[in-house]
Amino acid sequence: IAYIKKNKIAKKGDKMVVDQKFTEAIFAYSGALRLDSLNSDLYYKLGQAYLFAGSNEPALLNFNKAIRYNNYNTRVYFSRANVRSELGDKSGAMADCLKAIALDSNYVEAIVFSGYLYLETGDQRNAFISFSKAIEKKPEQTADVFFARGYLFQQIEAGDEALADYEKAIKLVPQIAEAYNNAAIVLI
């Protein structure tokens, strides 16, 4: 009976997240956790609800608990990486991205995020490698990554490669105005 009640409460939390009622979702997931305090997925969902509500510290706390009870969940590592980055812990964010990638080498979102983290810390070489891996895995869904890699090419004065990446970004998402600007700069 407790299992059925926990699931019912958790489903209510899921609905509240969809409806963007994050405070209600937090209450629902917290209630479900009172019935199953070792449930990694519930801690993850509670962390997500806090994250969507703009409360990074409680989100981080719940992601930590989710990992404590299941350290093979790539989504939790990726979510914790985002929170850590928001809180200024770039090395912790990078460690979580790399753990998510180690668990699932096809986790493109984590690969892309690691590229941006490398870029933020000035490591252009590894940013380039990450962006290239993401493009290799999902070329049709990476307009922003083509743009970022084009920018890196532009920084090292590899104009033809930069232009090719900007053109690919524009082809995928024609609304990327900055890609047009940067492509024009490369051509000048």
Buried (B, 14 or more C-beta within 10 A) or exposed (E): EEEEEBEEBBEBBBEBBEEEBBEBBBBBBBBBBEBBEEBBBBBBBBBBBBBBBEBBEBBBBBBBBBBEBBEEBBBBBBBBBBBBBBBEBBEBBBBBBBBBBEBBEEBBBBBBBBBBBBBEBEBBEBBBBBBBBBBEBBEEBBBBBBBBBBBBBBEEEBBEBBBBBBBBBBEBBEEBEEBBEBBEEBEE
